[in-house]
Amino acid sequence: MSAAALVPDQSPLALGVEIGLIAAFFVGRVASAALLDRSVGARARRRRGRRWLVEWIAWSLWLTLFAASAIEVATEAPGGLYLLAIAMVWMLGLNVWNAWVLIEEVAAQPSASR
């Protein structure tokens, strides 16, 4: 993403398309993760349905912001790069949340309590 933004003399349309392609990649990744997560039983997930729903709503909002920033940049809207910055900060926060959840789930394993 940084390399795409730093290309000199790049048109806003080209930058918007590059951001859009990256956003489309992540839409596919999140969709496949959601399908995989939903394919196993609730007991195997070890997460309450409400928490799962909150996480996926947060990821969906991030994807929406990310895709919207691609459209805004491509159309040369004044807030396009600001929207992209918000999406990137949102993504960082979600990744910190995911790391915390992973640590919490590993710590909750019966073999980890020794």
PyMOL commands that set and color helices and strands:
alter all, ss='L'
color gray80, all
select helices_A, chain A and resi 2-5+12-39+42-45+49-74+80-107+110-113
alter helices_A, ss='H'
color red, helices_A
deselect
rebuild
show_as cartoon
